Amino acid sequence: MQQVEDLTIRAQLRQRQNKQKEAIALFEKALELRIGLHGPDSNSVRRACDELCDVLNGEALKHLQRDEHDQALELLRKAEILSGPNDLVTAVTYNNLACYYRRKGKLRTALSFLEKALRIEKRAEVVVNPAGTRLNLCAVMSQLGRHQEALEHSQAAVVLLQEELVQHQMARGEGEGEDGVTPEMVNKLAVLAICYHNMGVEEEYLGRAAESLEAYRKGVEVADAYLASDNSIARTLHKSLAAAQAHQKKGGAGGEA
């Protein structure tokens, strides 16, 4: 047992040193020993699998951001094997696999993984990032030309984020920032602004100019209230709103009034 703990401590140290490949190898060795000691179905092994899956997913995302697709897929396949079919960490893995397949242009495969992730999250009592799967579904549906469904997913993401923000505001401690808005809340508000932007885009595709403008305006309001003026999300929202307003003035969009 001491060897397992020593390996885990060494793995965590490598993580802090940003030596992720070494950390993963040490976590895997510790997991192998833990399975031998406690059996594959023990709580100890389940917790170790979840911890390793988190590391694998985090490193896979870095590879995706660098367009190192093969390395990302290898790590995500490991995470998929280690996690249970209904675990929330599996939903995270499925979201990341969907990102991989979307980047490879395999939209239907991406959609399949996202639908599986959504089923897991719907059964769970608590989800860490409930809007994430909905946003990814919006993006894939939009690329597939299924704009009504894309809109519905972006709308669902808005509702989930609003609920999260209310809960966070109620649960937060006093004195967290001068205006009471924590960094975590700012991150969620940035995602909320993105959701409104996506709603605006899908309403445009559906030919509903008035609804599109309203969504863009809501996104701009959130961005102006909580994000820096030079924030890329804020700039994108302002550009989209200006373009939609100009288009409507020219009579190019026959949306509902």
Sequence and secondary structure as in RCSB ss.txt:
>XXXX:A:sequence
MQQVEDLTIRAQLRQRQNKQKEAIALFEKALELRIGLHGPDSNSVRRACDELCDVLNGEALKHLQRDEHDQALEL
LRKAEILSGPNDLVTAVTYNNLACYYRRKGKLRTALSFLEKALRIEKRAEVVVNPAGTRLNLCAVMSQLGRHQEA
LEHSQAAVVLLQEELVQHQMARGEGEGEDGVTPEMVNKLAVLAICYHNMGVEEEYLGRAAESLEAYRKGVEVADA
YLASDNSIARTLHKSLAAAQAHQKKGGAGGEA
>XXXX:A:secstr
 HHHHHHHHHHHHHHHTT HHHHHHHHHHHHHHHHHHH TTSHHHHHHHHHHHHHHHHHHHHHHHTT HHHHHHH
HHHHHHHS TT HHHHHHHHHHHHHHHHTT HHHHHHHHHHHHHHHHH S  SSHHHHHHHHHHHHHHTT HHHH
HHHHHHHHHHHHHHHHHHHHH  TTSSTTS  HHHHHHHHHHHHHHHHHHHHHHHTT HHHHHHHHHHHHHHHHH
HS TT HHHHHHHHHHHHHHHHHHTT      
